Amino acid sequence: MDDIKKRLEKISQLKKNIDKINQSQKEKSLKTVEAEVKIEEVVSGKFISTPFGDSFLRENYFSRDYRCGEVELFQIFQSSAKTISSLARD
C-alpha cells in the first residue's frame, strides 16, 4: 500500500512539473507574439485589396540587362508566351 501511495505522489509531482512547463511555454509564446514586427515596417510596399483579402505588395524594377541566373531579363521578354508559361510552370 505504501508503494502505491509513493507512486501516486510521484505522478502528482510529474503532473505539476508538466503544468509548469506548459505555463512557461505559453508565456514564451506570448512574448514571441508581442515581439513580432509588421512586414511594412521591414519592407517597403503597400497593401492591396484582392478577392481573397488584403495582400502585401512589394514591387521591384529591374533594368533590361538584369541577369537572373544565366538569362538576362530582356531575353525572357523576347520569348514566346509558351516558353514564358513553361518557365512559370503555368
C-alpha positions, 0 to 999 in steps of 0.5 A: 500500500505504501508503494502505491501511495509513493507512486501516486505522489510521484505522478502528482509531482510529474503532473505539476512539473508538466503544468509548469512547463506548459505555463512557461511555454505559453508565456514564451509564446506570448512574448514571441507574439508581442515581439513580432514586427509588421512586414511594412515596417521591414519592407517597403510596399503597400497593401492591396485589396484582392478577392481573397483579402488584403495582400502585401505588395512589394514591387521591384524594377529591374533594368533590361540587362538584369541577369537572373541566373544565366538569362538576362531579363530582356531575353525572357521578354523576347520569348514566346508566351509558351516558353514564358508559361513553361518557365512559370510552370503555368 
